[in-house]
Amino acid sequence: MITRRSLIAGGTSLGVSAALGVSPVRAAARRAPLTDVFRLGVASGEPAPQGVVLWTRLAVDPLSPDGRGGMPDRPIPVEWQVAHDEGFTKVVRRGVQVARPEAAHSVHVELDGLRPGAEYFYRFRAAGQISPAGRTLTAPAPGTGSRDLNLSFTSCADYQLGWFTAYRRMAEDHPDLIAFLGDYIYEYGRYGSPVREQAGGECFDLAGYRLRHTQHKADPDLQAAHAAAPWVVIFDDHDVENAWAGDVPEQPDPPFPPRRAAAFQAFYENMPLRRAQRPVGSALHLYRSVRWGSVAGIHLLDTRQYRDLYACNGGRSGIVGDDCTDRLAPNRTILGDEQEAWLTNRLRHSRATWDVLAQGVFFMEMDWTNGPARGYSNEGWDGYVASRDRVTAAIDDHGRNAVVLTGDVHSHWAGEIKRDFQAPDSKSVAVELVTTSVTSAGDGMDEYPNTQVLLDENPHVTFFNGRRGYVRTVLSKKEMRVDFRSLPYVSRPDAAAYTSGSFVIEPGRPHLNPA
């Protein structure tokens, strides 16, 4: 296996003498020599019982203003190799894909024919150079319950606001799977007093979004996390534009459909996604499921493309009060009819111990206003109450052990989801675990002056921490163990992570038990 020391250093030492077979790359490389083409690292994702997606993107100049990584305007063959061992003495699959300039020289290899529930190592070669090695896993075979799932998740990485230490700490935990819950990049230009200088201004076009992704991918902490385990990803608003809802942007200029199309293309080019997620214009089919034997079904949701416009407040996101009755309208949806029906069907037919709903915005009811007045975020599920009620009814009616994973709010939260928050005595039907951000909101605090008031006025919410970090979990047939991991600072590199809260959830009992 890849040792932590070698992995966190950026990959194992791989001599060129380790044969990858006869290569057509050398002739292409002689035309225009390229050096250090793997500056964006490697990644894998979308594990299935027989395969995974392998990813890399060639770049010699990650900060090239055109977003193309300093690469020439010609196709480049890229060899790939998969092995049972870190030293690549037991190679099981190999092949060649072409990195094309129209796809920013990205490569997506959809592997099949591998063994279920197995660990593999992979690497690439192009222009006579060998990439760092990555570690990946296939999912256990359907019905297999003996393999626990070590799942970590986080969200919201604003490059300007700090160091990506949380990614490195996740890699050091040696997870089986990492879920990223939106805002992998921020579209903003420079603002405030940045901790790190960001390349480029606000992202409006394909060059801008590509450049933003390229700068992120060049970060060594992020590369370590991608090389450590397969990922599953969703987007949220900042992957395109702050607070967009369906086809409606926050700002009408520039025109939104071309901007969203550019953001989606860059998102796909820089993520280990399957061909099924390749965007078509300004549409990207993101919602899907990943299964981990009989232990867990992970349902990855899209809470942006199909949502209705925000309730009240002139159609803009914000805090609304009890007088905002539009948020209660029975036909309102955050998922759209088709995705909602798909999720209900998945829950109806699931036989997994755990059904994990990985999504972007706060699911539980939450009164964000201290005192007798009540205030709800119309951007979260509180703005789409009927949509939430239909999902909680499906969880309850089909007897599922559901856990909702959430990002977006730049702080750790945990609480219980009621079948109907409008009914005071409604039973709990699921648990929500909200991860903090990688950097967004800066160093933060463990507790803010109004934290206890918020907890007191929302008794179904049991935990808060306002630092940066991630959530580490272990799912088994017996229980789900949860550690909220926090960092004391991100304004400087290399902070140590600490556990700010630990809980255990038992199947059939949707409650947070202190560990």
N, C-alpha and C positions, 0 to 999 in steps of 0.2 A: 504493500500500500504506500501511497505518497506520505512521507513523513510530514509532520506539521512544520518542521524547520524548512524543508525544501519547498513545500507548498507555499508557505507564507513569504518565502523569499522570492516567489515569482515563478516557481516551477522547478522540476528536477533538472539535473545536468544531463543533457542529451547530446552525445557526440554525433557529428554528421556521419561518422563511419557506421552508425547503426542503420542498416540498409532499410530504405523505404521502397526499394525497387527502382527500376529504370524510370527516369523522370523526363517528361517533355518540358519541364520548367526551365531547364538549363539553357536551351536554345532561346527561349523568350527572354531570359534574364540577360543573355549576352547582347541583345539588341539595345537595352538601356539598363545598366546595372542599378539594382535597388538594394538598399541596405536597411536592416532593422525593420522589416515589413510587419512584424507581429507586435507592434507597440501598443495595440489595443487588447492584447491577451486572447484568451479563449473562453468559451462558455458552453454549457449544455443545458437542456431543458426538456420539458414535456415528457417525463418518463412514462413508458408503457411497459407491459410485461416482456415484449419482444424487442424493444428499442427505445431510443432517445433521439433528440435533435442535437447535433453538434454545430457549433457556431464559431466563426472567427471573422474578422474584417481586416483587410490589409491597409496599412497606413504607415508612411514614413515620416509624415509631418502632421501630427494630430491637430495642430493649431492653424493649419492652412485655412485662410479666410473663406475659400469656396466650399469648405466642408468635405472635400474629397480626400483629405488626408495626404495630400502631396503625391497622389498616385497618377501614373500616366493614363492617357485616354485610350486604353486598349485592354482586352481581356488577358487575364493571367491564370494559368492552371494552378490549382492548389491540391496537393495530395493530402489525404487524411489516413489515419491509422488508428486502430482500436486494439487493445491488448488486455490480457488478464492481469498483467503485472506492470509495475512501475518502470521496470527496465526494458519493457517492450521485447522480451525474449519469447513471449507467447502471443503473437499477433493473431487475432481471430478475424478481423475484417480490414480491408484497405480499399481505397478507390481514389478517384480524381474528380473534382468539381472545378468549374471555371468561375473565377471571381470577375464580374463584369462591371465596367465603369458606371453603367446606368443604375446599378444596385450598390453604388459606393464601394465596390469590391468586397462586398459581404458574401459569406458562404454559409448556407444552411444545409446540413447533411441529415436527412431523415433516415435513421438506421432502423433495420428490421432484422429478424433472425437471430437475436441475442437470447441468452438464457434469462428467464424471469428471476427477479430478486438477486441479481448479481452485481458485483462491483467491477467496473472497467476503467481503463485509463486511455486517453486519446491525445493525439497531437496532430499538427499539420506541418507541411513543408511547402514553401514557395520561394522562388528566386534564390534557390540554393540555401535557404535558411530554415531551421527547424524551430517551431513554436515552443513555448512552455507547454508542459503536460497538464492536463486536467483530469480530475477524477469525476466519474459519474456513476449512476446506479440505474438499473432497470427496476420497474415496479414488481412486487411479488405477483405470482399468478393469481387469477381470480379464485376466490375461496380460501386463499392462504391466510391464516390468522396468526401464525407463529412469529411473523416478522413485525416488530414494532416500527412506528414511524417517528423518527426524530426530525421534527419540523420547526424551523425558525422563520420568523417573518418580521418585516419592517416596512417603512414607507418614507416618502418625502425627503429628498436629498437635494438641498439647495447648495450648489457648489460654493457660492460666495460666503455662506454663513458658517462654514466650519470645515473641519477635517472629517474624512469618512471612516473614522476609527471603528464605528459600529460594524461595518462590513468585515473588517479584519477580525474583530472579536467573534462574530458569527462563524467565520471560517475556522477559527481555533476550536470551536465547539464540535467540529466534525459532523455537521448535520447530514441527514439523508436527502433533505429537500429544503429549499429556501423559497418562500413566497414573497413577492414584492407587490405591495398593495396600492401602487399609484404614486405619481409625481416623482418618477425616476429622474427627470430633469425639471428645471424651472425655466419658463420662457422669458422671464424678466430680463431686462438689461441691468446695467449696474445701478445699485441703489444703496443708500445708507453708507456705513463704513465697513466694507467687506473684509472678512478674515483672509480670503484668498481672491486673487484677481481672476475674473472670469473673462474668457475670450468672447468677443462679439457683443453686439447690442441685443435688443429684444428680438426674439425669433418670430419672423413673419413668413419666411420662405424656406424652401428645401435646403438651401445652403446654410441658413441660420440654424435650423433644427439639427442638421447633420453635424455642424461644428459643435453644438452644445453636447450632443451625444458623444462625439469623439473626445472631447475634453474629459467628460466623465469616465469614459472607458479607459483612458490613459492613466487614471488614478490607480496606484498600486494596491490600495486597500480594497477597492472595488474589484480589481482583477483577482485578488486572493479569494474573495467570496465566490466569484463566478467559477474559479478553478476548483473550488472545494467540493461542490455538489451541484446537481441539476437545479434549475430554477423554474418556477411558474410565475408569470407576470400579468398584471392588469394595468391599465392606465387610469388616471383621474384627470382633473381639470388642467393642472399645470403642464402636463405632457403636451397640451395643445395651447390653451389660453385659460387664464383664471376664470372660474365660475361659469364656463360655458354649459349650456343645457340643451340637449338635442341639437337642433339646427340653429340655435340662437346664441351668438357670442355675447360676451360682456361689452365689448367695444365693436361697433359696426365697421370700422375702418382699420385694416383693409378688409375686402370681402372675405367672409368666413369660409365658404366651401373650399377655395383653393388653399387657404391657410391650414385647414384641418387635413386636407389631402396631403400636404407637405409634411405635417407633423406625423401623420399615420405612416407615410412611407419611411421616414427616418426612424420611427419607432420599430417598424418591422425589420428594417435593415440592421438594427443594432440589438435585436433580441433573439434568443434561441427559440423561435416560434416555428410552427409547422406551416406548410403551404396553405392550409385551410385558413390561416390568419393573415395571409397576404392581402393588403388592402386593395380595394377596387375604387379608385377615385377617392372620395371623401367618406367611404364606408369601410369598416374593418370589423369582421365577425370575431369578436373577442370571447364571448361566453362559451364555456366548454367544461368538461369534467376530466379529472385525473383520478384514477383509482389506485389504492394501495392495498392489494389483496382484499380480504374481508374486513380489514381494520378500519379503513377510511375511504370515503368518497369525497373528493375535494371539488366543489362546484365554484368555478371562477366566474364572477358576475361582472356585467357592464352596467354601471349606474350613471352613465353620461349620455350615450348616443340616443337612447330611446325615451328619456324622461320628459315629462311635461314641464312647461316653464314654471319658474318659482311662484309659489302662492303669495299673493298680496305684495306689498312693498314695491309696487310698480313693476312686478316681474323680475326684480333683482334679488340676489341672494342677501340674506341678513337675518336678524332676529325679529320674529313676529310674535304678537301676543294672542291671548284668547279670543280677541275680536277678529282674528284671521280665520274665518270659517271655511275659506276656500281650501285650506290644507286638508280638511275633513271630507271633501267631495268624494263620493263613492267611486267615481270613474277615474280618479287620478292615479297615475302610475309612474314609478321611477325606473322600472325594468322594461316597459313596453309589453303588450299582450303576448307576443310570440315568445320572448324570453321567459316571462312569468309562467306560461304554460309549459315550456321546456323544464323549468326548475321544478314545478309541481310534479311533472311526470317523473323526473329523476328521484324525487323524494318518495313518490308512490312505489317505485320499483326497487329502491335501494335495499340491499341486504347487508350493508356495511355496519359495523358497530357504531361508527361516527360519521355523520354527514357534516362536512365543514363548508361553510359558505364564506368564501374569500371575496371581499368586496370593499368599496372605497370609502363610504361615508357612514357617520354615526347611525346605528340601527335603533338602539333603545330610545324610548322617550327620555328627553333631558330638558329640564327647566334650567336655563342658563342665567336667569335673572334672580339675584338675591332679593329676598323679601316677599311680601304677599303677591306682588305682580308676577306673572309668569311670562317667560320668554323662550321661544323655540327656534331652532335653526331651520329655516325653510329649505336649506340645501341638503340636509340629511333626511332620513326617513320620516322625521317629524313633519316634513313638508308634504309627505305622501302617505298619510296615515292608512288609507284604505289599502294601498299596495302592501304596506307592512302587515296589516291584519290578514290579508290573503296568504302571505307567506307563513306567518305564525300559525294560521289555521291548518295549512298543509303539513307543517312540522308536527303539530299536535294530532291531527286526524290520522296521519300515517305512522304515528308512534316512533318518530325518528329521534335519535340522540344528536341534536344539532348544536353546533358551536359556530358562531359568527365571528369572523376575523375582519378587523377594520383598521384603516389608516386615517389619514387626512388631518387630524386635529392636533398633532404635534405634542402629544402627551399620552401616557399610559392610563387606561381606564379598564375596569372590569365590572360586570354587573349581570343581572338576570333579566331575561326578556319575557315579558308577560304575554299571554295569548291576546289580551285586549287591555291596553293601557288606559282606556276610558272607563273600565270597570275596576273599582278599587280593590275588589277581592279576587281579581283574575289570577289564575295560577301561573307559575313560571313554566315555560315550555322549552327554553334554550338559554345558553350563556353567550355573552358577547365579550370578546377579548380585543381591546383596542391597543394597537402599538403606537408608541411615540415615533418621532422622526429620526432620520439619520443625522440631520443638521438643522432643519428648519426650526426657527424660533431661537436659535443660538443655544447658549449653555443651559438656560432654564433653571428651575429650582425644584427641589423635592416636593415642596408644598408651597402654595401661594396663600396670601392673607385670606382669600375667600374660599379656599378649598374645602374647609370643614363645613361651611355654610352650604355649599353645593351638594356635598355628600348628605348632609342632614335633610335637605329639601328634595333629595332624590334617593329615597331609602333602598331602592332596588340596585343602586350603584354602590359597590363595596370597596373599590380601590382606585387610587390616583397616584401618579408620580409624574412630575413635570420636567424631568431630565430627558436627554436624548438616549437612544438605544435601540432595542429590539426585544422580541419575545421569543423564548425558547420553550418548546413543548415536546413531550413524548406521548404518543397515542398508542394504546394497546387495547386488547380485548377487555382488560380489567378496569382501566382508568385512563384519564388524560392528566398528565402532570404539566404544570405551567410555571415558568419562571419569567418574571419581568426583569429584564436586564437593563441597567441604566449606566450612563457615563457621567462623571462629575463635570466634564467640560468637553467641548469640541472646538473651542477657540484656540486650542493648542493641540498638537498631535499626540497620539500614543496614550490616551487615558486608559486606565484599567476599568474593566466593567465590574459592576457589583449587582447583586440580586436585591431589588427593592421590594419585591413581593412574590410569594409562591402560593400556589393553590392546587387542589386536586379536584377533578370532576369525575363523578362515577356515572356509568351508563344507567339511564332510567331515573337519574336524580339531577335535574338541571340546576344545581346549586354550586357555589364556589366555597369549597372547604379549605381553610388555611392549612398549608402543608407543614 
